[in-house]
Amino acid sequence: MLHKNLQKEQWFKLSVCEQMANIGSEVIRAIKWKAKRNNDYAYLANTRALELFDMTLEDPKYASGVKELTRAREFWLDYFFGNNQYHQTDDEWIRYFLAFTYAARNNITKRQKILIK
């Protein structure tokens, strides 16, 4: 396990958007390291992303969205290791995951405002 301090119980407490945003941070790291031709770091970031994908697939609250998550994982693996048969681009991956980052950040901000009141 590359995320040594991360426990499933902690991960499962995060919202789906927060989980996907964290996966996205590793995917984006992998893309950036690959662009810099640092295959070792790109591979490590990819491995961390896959670890988070798999942990999210184990999350009971995500049962209804498993199809999208497994498809995203499949597309990512094809893009990173395969022949890119789905014709994905770096920018498409970054936009896909940044949407979750913005949604998660917006949700956290709303929760903080509620707690402050």
C-alpha positions as CSV (number, residue, x, y, z in Angstrom):
1,M,0.0,0.0,0.0
2,L,1.5,3.3,-1.1
3,H,-0.8,5.5,0.9
4,K,0.6,4.2,4.2
5,N,-1.5,6.4,6.5
6,L,-4.8,6.0,4.7
7,Q,-7.3,3.6,6.3
8,K,-10.4,2.4,4.5
9,E,-12.6,3.8,7.3
10,Q,-11.1,7.3,6.7
11,W,-11.4,6.9,2.9
12,F,-15.1,5.8,3.2
13,K,-15.9,8.9,5.2
14,L,-15.0,11.2,2.3
15,S,-17.7,12.1,-0.2
16,V,-17.5,10.7,-3.7
17,C,-16.4,14.0,-5.0
18,E,-13.6,14.1,-2.5
19,Q,-12.5,10.6,-3.3
20,M,-12.5,11.3,-7.0
21,A,-10.6,14.6,-6.5
22,N,-7.9,12.6,-4.6
23,I,-7.7,10.0,-7.4
24,G,-7.5,12.9,-9.9
25,S,-4.6,14.5,-8.0
26,E,-2.6,11.2,-8.6
27,V,-3.7,10.9,-12.2
28,I,-2.7,14.5,-12.9
29,R,0.7,13.8,-11.2
30,A,1.2,10.8,-13.4
31,I,0.3,12.8,-16.5
32,K,2.8,15.6,-15.6
33,W,5.6,13.2,-14.7
34,K,5.0,11.3,-18.0
35,A,5.2,14.6,-19.9
36,K,8.5,15.3,-18.2
37,R,9.7,11.8,-19.2
38,N,10.1,10.7,-15.6
39,N,8.6,7.2,-16.0
40,D,9.5,6.1,-12.5
41,Y,7.6,8.9,-10.8
42,A,4.8,8.6,-13.4
43,Y,4.5,4.9,-12.6
44,L,4.4,5.6,-8.8
45,A,1.7,8.2,-9.2
46,N,-0.3,5.9,-11.4
47,T,0.0,3.1,-8.9
48,R,-1.3,5.4,-6.1
49,A,-4.2,6.4,-8.4
50,L,-5.1,2.8,-9.0
51,E,-4.9,2.1,-5.2
52,L,-7.4,4.9,-4.7
53,F,-9.6,3.7,-7.5
54,D,-9.7,0.2,-6.0
55,M,-10.4,1.5,-2.5
56,T,-13.3,3.6,-3.8
57,L,-14.7,0.6,-5.6
58,E,-14.8,-1.1,-2.2
59,D,-16.8,1.8,-0.6
60,P,-20.3,0.6,0.1
61,K,-21.8,4.1,-0.6
62,Y,-20.6,4.0,-4.2
63,A,-22.5,0.9,-5.2
64,S,-24.8,2.8,-7.6
65,G,-21.8,4.5,-9.4
66,V,-19.6,1.5,-9.8
67,K,-20.1,1.4,-13.5
68,E,-18.8,4.9,-14.1
69,L,-15.9,4.3,-11.7
70,T,-14.8,1.0,-13.3
71,R,-15.2,2.6,-16.8
72,A,-13.0,5.5,-15.7
73,R,-10.4,3.1,-14.3
74,E,-10.5,1.1,-17.6
75,F,-10.1,4.2,-19.7
76,W,-7.3,5.5,-17.5
77,L,-5.4,2.2,-17.8
78,D,-5.8,2.1,-21.5
79,Y,-4.6,5.7,-21.7
80,F,-1.6,5.2,-19.4
81,F,-0.4,1.7,-20.4
82,G,-2.4,0.7,-23.4
83,N,-3.0,1.8,-27.0
84,N,-5.3,4.7,-26.0
85,Q,-8.1,3.1,-28.0
86,Y,-10.6,5.6,-26.6
87,H,-8.5,8.6,-27.9
88,Q,-8.2,10.4,-24.6
89,T,-5.9,13.4,-24.1
90,D,-4.1,14.8,-21.1
91,D,-6.4,17.8,-21.1
92,E,-9.5,15.6,-21.1
93,W,-8.3,13.7,-18.0
94,I,-7.3,16.9,-16.2
95,R,-10.7,18.5,-16.9
96,Y,-12.6,15.3,-15.9
97,F,-10.9,15.2,-12.5
98,L,-10.8,18.9,-11.9
99,A,-14.6,18.9,-12.0
100,F,-14.6,16.7,-8.9
101,T,-12.0,18.9,-7.2
102,Y,-14.1,22.0,-7.7
103,A,-17.3,20.2,-6.6
104,A,-15.5,18.8,-3.5
105,R,-14.1,22.2,-2.6
106,N,-17.5,23.8,-3.1
107,N,-19.1,21.2,-0.8
108,I,-16.4,21.6,1.9
109,T,-16.9,25.4,1.8
110,K,-20.7,25.0,2.2
111,R,-20.2,22.7,5.2
112,Q,-17.8,25.1,6.8
113,K,-20.3,28.0,6.4
114,I,-23.0,25.8,8.0
115,L,-20.8,25.0,10.9
116,I,-19.8,28.6,11.5
117,K,-23.4,29.8,11.7
